[in-house]
Amino acid sequence: MKKKFFNPELNQYDYYTEVWLPETVTVKDEKDILVINHYWKDKDGELWGDFDNPMENVYRSFVAYRQKKGF
């Protein structure tokens, strides 16, 4: 999926391609938690967090941590 966003860091609008990547993260005392993170890739291949929801991947990591801990 492609979507047009305003990138405040670059101060311009551009089209980005949606990317989902499996990554391992560390949250508190738990290492190597597998999380599927969400990014938007620009035309140069650089990955950006969601411009409309910048904390999305942080929340995903926290949910995975809670599941691993049995909460």
Chimera marker file (.cmm) of the C-alpha trace (Angstrom):
<marker_set name="trace">
<marker id="1" x="0.000" y="0.000" z="0.000" r="1" g="1" b="0" radius="0.5"/>
<marker id="2" x="1.243" y="3.502" z="-0.802" r="1" g="1" b="0" radius="0.5"/>
<marker id="3" x="0.178" y="6.607" z="1.048" r="1" g="1" b="0" radius="0.5"/>
<marker id="4" x="1.061" y="10.284" z="0.894" r="1" g="1" b="0" radius="0.5"/>
<marker id="5" x="2.339" y="11.813" z="4.130" r="1" g="1" b="0" radius="0.5"/>
<marker id="6" x="3.793" y="15.105" z="5.246" r="1" g="1" b="0" radius="0.5"/>
<marker id="7" x="7.213" y="14.403" z="6.734" r="1" g="1" b="0" radius="0.5"/>
<marker id="8" x="7.957" y="17.179" z="9.255" r="1" g="1" b="0" radius="0.5"/>
<marker id="9" x="11.641" y="16.221" z="9.433" r="1" g="1" b="0" radius="0.5"/>
<marker id="10" x="12.052" y="16.783" z="5.690" r="1" g="1" b="0" radius="0.5"/>
<marker id="11" x="9.365" y="19.510" z="5.557" r="1" g="1" b="0" radius="0.5"/>
<marker id="12" x="7.700" y="17.988" z="2.485" r="1" g="1" b="0" radius="0.5"/>
<marker id="13" x="4.933" y="15.702" z="1.259" r="1" g="1" b="0" radius="0.5"/>
<marker id="14" x="5.841" y="12.434" z="-0.428" r="1" g="1" b="0" radius="0.5"/>
<marker id="15" x="4.549" y="8.927" z="-1.074" r="1" g="1" b="0" radius="0.5"/>
<marker id="16" x="5.591" y="6.106" z="1.229" r="1" g="1" b="0" radius="0.5"/>
<marker id="17" x="5.206" y="2.337" z="0.919" r="1" g="1" b="0" radius="0.5"/>
<marker id="18" x="3.871" y="0.371" z="3.884" r="1" g="1" b="0" radius="0.5"/>
<marker id="19" x="6.276" y="-2.206" z="5.374" r="1" g="1" b="0" radius="0.5"/>
<marker id="20" x="5.806" y="-4.755" z="8.172" r="1" g="1" b="0" radius="0.5"/>
<marker id="21" x="9.027" y="-6.178" z="9.667" r="1" g="1" b="0" radius="0.5"/>
<marker id="22" x="9.550" y="-8.878" z="12.296" r="1" g="1" b="0" radius="0.5"/>
<marker id="23" x="12.045" y="-7.563" z="14.828" r="1" g="1" b="0" radius="0.5"/>
<marker id="24" x="13.337" y="-8.581" z="18.233" r="1" g="1" b="0" radius="0.5"/>
<marker id="25" x="13.124" y="-6.016" z="21.003" r="1" g="1" b="0" radius="0.5"/>
<marker id="26" x="14.062" y="-5.721" z="24.658" r="1" g="1" b="0" radius="0.5"/>
<marker id="27" x="11.492" y="-4.459" z="27.141" r="1" g="1" b="0" radius="0.5"/>
<marker id="28" x="12.608" y="-4.109" z="30.740" r="1" g="1" b="0" radius="0.5"/>
<marker id="29" x="13.974" y="-7.510" z="31.823" r="1" g="1" b="0" radius="0.5"/>
<marker id="30" x="12.785" y="-9.453" z="28.756" r="1" g="1" b="0" radius="0.5"/>
<marker id="31" x="15.157" y="-9.795" z="25.814" r="1" g="1" b="0" radius="0.5"/>
<marker id="32" x="14.471" y="-11.073" z="22.306" r="1" g="1" b="0" radius="0.5"/>
<marker id="33" x="10.723" y="-10.453" z="22.206" r="1" g="1" b="0" radius="0.5"/>
<marker id="34" x="9.470" y="-10.953" z="18.645" r="1" g="1" b="0" radius="0.5"/>
<marker id="35" x="7.310" y="-8.061" z="17.409" r="1" g="1" b="0" radius="0.5"/>
<marker id="36" x="5.950" y="-7.295" z="13.937" r="1" g="1" b="0" radius="0.5"/>
<marker id="37" x="6.607" y="-3.563" z="13.574" r="1" g="1" b="0" radius="0.5"/>
<marker id="38" x="4.996" y="-1.178" z="11.114" r="1" g="1" b="0" radius="0.5"/>
<marker id="39" x="6.954" y="1.306" z="9.007" r="1" g="1" b="0" radius="0.5"/>
<marker id="40" x="6.640" y="3.509" z="5.951" r="1" g="1" b="0" radius="0.5"/>
<marker id="41" x="9.502" y="3.355" z="3.422" r="1" g="1" b="0" radius="0.5"/>
<marker id="42" x="10.437" y="6.413" z="1.369" r="1" g="1" b="0" radius="0.5"/>
<marker id="43" x="11.712" y="6.418" z="-2.209" r="1" g="1" b="0" radius="0.5"/>
<marker id="44" x="15.319" y="6.169" z="-0.950" r="1" g="1" b="0" radius="0.5"/>
<marker id="45" x="14.553" y="3.043" z="1.096" r="1" g="1" b="0" radius="0.5"/>
<marker id="46" x="14.653" y="4.760" z="4.499" r="1" g="1" b="0" radius="0.5"/>
<marker id="47" x="12.129" y="3.468" z="7.039" r="1" g="1" b="0" radius="0.5"/>
<marker id="48" x="9.971" y="5.880" z="9.024" r="1" g="1" b="0" radius="0.5"/>
<marker id="49" x="7.570" y="5.300" z="11.890" r="1" g="1" b="0" radius="0.5"/>
<marker id="50" x="3.913" y="6.016" z="11.232" r="1" g="1" b="0" radius="0.5"/>
<marker id="51" x="3.528" y="9.784" z="10.884" r="1" g="1" b="0" radius="0.5"/>
<marker id="52" x="-0.079" y="9.624" z="12.136" r="1" g="1" b="0" radius="0.5"/>
<marker id="53" x="0.709" y="7.297" z="15.066" r="1" g="1" b="0" radius="0.5"/>
<marker id="54" x="4.378" y="7.696" z="16.060" r="1" g="1" b="0" radius="0.5"/>
<marker id="55" x="4.059" y="5.526" z="19.206" r="1" g="1" b="0" radius="0.5"/>
<marker id="56" x="2.575" y="2.551" z="17.337" r="1" g="1" b="0" radius="0.5"/>
<marker id="57" x="5.676" y="0.321" z="17.488" r="1" g="1" b="0" radius="0.5"/>
<marker id="58" x="6.293" y="1.184" z="21.141" r="1" g="1" b="0" radius="0.5"/>
<marker id="59" x="2.744" y="0.011" z="21.939" r="1" g="1" b="0" radius="0.5"/>
<marker id="60" x="3.321" y="-3.172" z="19.941" r="1" g="1" b="0" radius="0.5"/>
<marker id="61" x="6.432" y="-3.912" z="22.017" r="1" g="1" b="0" radius="0.5"/>
<marker id="62" x="4.556" y="-3.290" z="25.263" r="1" g="1" b="0" radius="0.5"/>
<marker id="63" x="1.700" y="-5.611" z="24.238" r="1" g="1" b="0" radius="0.5"/>
<marker id="64" x="4.190" y="-8.358" z="23.331" r="1" g="1" b="0" radius="0.5"/>
<marker id="65" x="5.932" y="-7.868" z="26.695" r="1" g="1" b="0" radius="0.5"/>
<marker id="66" x="2.631" y="-8.162" z="28.585" r="1" g="1" b="0" radius="0.5"/>
<marker id="67" x="1.740" y="-11.331" z="26.676" r="1" g="1" b="0" radius="0.5"/>
<marker id="68" x="5.120" y="-12.872" z="27.454" r="1" g="1" b="0" radius="0.5"/>
<marker id="69" x="4.669" y="-12.042" z="31.153" r="1" g="1" b="0" radius="0.5"/>
<marker id="70" x="1.124" y="-13.475" z="31.172" r="1" g="1" b="0" radius="0.5"/>
<marker id="71" x="-0.706" y="-10.224" z="31.921" r="1" g="1" b="0" radius="0.5"/>
<link id1="1" id2="2" r="1" g="1" b="0" radius="0.2"/>
<link id1="2" id2="3" r="1" g="1" b="0" radius="0.2"/>
<link id1="3" id2="4" r="1" g="1" b="0" radius="0.2"/>
<link id1="4" id2="5" r="1" g="1" b="0" radius="0.2"/>
<link id1="5" id2="6" r="1" g="1" b="0" radius="0.2"/>
<link id1="6" id2="7" r="1" g="1" b="0" radius="0.2"/>
<link id1="7" id2="8" r="1" g="1" b="0" radius="0.2"/>
<link id1="8" id2="9" r="1" g="1" b="0" radius="0.2"/>
<link id1="9" id2="10" r="1" g="1" b="0" radius="0.2"/>
<link id1="10" id2="11" r="1" g="1" b="0" radius="0.2"/>
<link id1="11" id2="12" r="1" g="1" b="0" radius="0.2"/>
<link id1="12" id2="13" r="1" g="1" b="0" radius="0.2"/>
<link id1="13" id2="14" r="1" g="1" b="0" radius="0.2"/>
<link id1="14" id2="15" r="1" g="1" b="0" radius="0.2"/>
<link id1="15" id2="16" r="1" g="1" b="0" radius="0.2"/>
<link id1="16" id2="17" r="1" g="1" b="0" radius="0.2"/>
<link id1="17" id2="18" r="1" g="1" b="0" radius="0.2"/>
<link id1="18" id2="19" r="1" g="1" b="0" radius="0.2"/>
<link id1="19" id2="20" r="1" g="1" b="0" radius="0.2"/>
<link id1="20" id2="21" r="1" g="1" b="0" radius="0.2"/>
<link id1="21" id2="22" r="1" g="1" b="0" radius="0.2"/>
<link id1="22" id2="23" r="1" g="1" b="0" radius="0.2"/>
<link id1="23" id2="24" r="1" g="1" b="0" radius="0.2"/>
<link id1="24" id2="25" r="1" g="1" b="0" radius="0.2"/>
<link id1="25" id2="26" r="1" g="1" b="0" radius="0.2"/>
<link id1="26" id2="27" r="1" g="1" b="0" radius="0.2"/>
<link id1="27" id2="28" r="1" g="1" b="0" radius="0.2"/>
<link id1="28" id2="29" r="1" g="1" b="0" radius="0.2"/>
<link id1="29" id2="30" r="1" g="1" b="0" radius="0.2"/>
<link id1="30" id2="31" r="1" g="1" b="0" radius="0.2"/>
<link id1="31" id2="32" r="1" g="1" b="0" radius="0.2"/>
<link id1="32" id2="33" r="1" g="1" b="0" radius="0.2"/>
<link id1="33" id2="34" r="1" g="1" b="0" radius="0.2"/>
<link id1="34" id2="35" r="1" g="1" b="0" radius="0.2"/>
<link id1="35" id2="36" r="1" g="1" b="0" radius="0.2"/>
<link id1="36" id2="37" r="1" g="1" b="0" radius="0.2"/>
<link id1="37" id2="38" r="1" g="1" b="0" radius="0.2"/>
<link id1="38" id2="39" r="1" g="1" b="0" radius="0.2"/>
<link id1="39" id2="40" r="1" g="1" b="0" radius="0.2"/>
<link id1="40" id2="41" r="1" g="1" b="0" radius="0.2"/>
<link id1="41" id2="42" r="1" g="1" b="0" radius="0.2"/>
<link id1="42" id2="43" r="1" g="1" b="0" radius="0.2"/>
<link id1="43" id2="44" r="1" g="1" b="0" radius="0.2"/>
<link id1="44" id2="45" r="1" g="1" b="0" radius="0.2"/>
<link id1="45" id2="46" r="1" g="1" b="0" radius="0.2"/>
<link id1="46" id2="47" r="1" g="1" b="0" radius="0.2"/>
<link id1="47" id2="48" r="1" g="1" b="0" radius="0.2"/>
<link id1="48" id2="49" r="1" g="1" b="0" radius="0.2"/>
<link id1="49" id2="50" r="1" g="1" b="0" radius="0.2"/>
<link id1="50" id2="51" r="1" g="1" b="0" radius="0.2"/>
<link id1="51" id2="52" r="1" g="1" b="0" radius="0.2"/>
<link id1="52" id2="53" r="1" g="1" b="0" radius="0.2"/>
<link id1="53" id2="54" r="1" g="1" b="0" radius="0.2"/>
<link id1="54" id2="55" r="1" g="1" b="0" radius="0.2"/>
<link id1="55" id2="56" r="1" g="1" b="0" radius="0.2"/>
<link id1="56" id2="57" r="1" g="1" b="0" radius="0.2"/>
<link id1="57" id2="58" r="1" g="1" b="0" radius="0.2"/>
<link id1="58" id2="59" r="1" g="1" b="0" radius="0.2"/>
<link id1="59" id2="60" r="1" g="1" b="0" radius="0.2"/>
<link id1="60" id2="61" r="1" g="1" b="0" radius="0.2"/>
<link id1="61" id2="62" r="1" g="1" b="0" radius="0.2"/>
<link id1="62" id2="63" r="1" g="1" b="0" radius="0.2"/>
<link id1="63" id2="64" r="1" g="1" b="0" radius="0.2"/>
<link id1="64" id2="65" r="1" g="1" b="0" radius="0.2"/>
<link id1="65" id2="66" r="1" g="1" b="0" radius="0.2"/>
<link id1="66" id2="67" r="1" g="1" b="0" radius="0.2"/>
<link id1="67" id2="68" r="1" g="1" b="0" radius="0.2"/>
<link id1="68" id2="69" r="1" g="1" b="0" radius="0.2"/>
<link id1="69" id2="70" r="1" g="1" b="0" radius="0.2"/>
<link id1="70" id2="71" r="1" g="1" b="0" radius="0.2"/>
</marker_set>
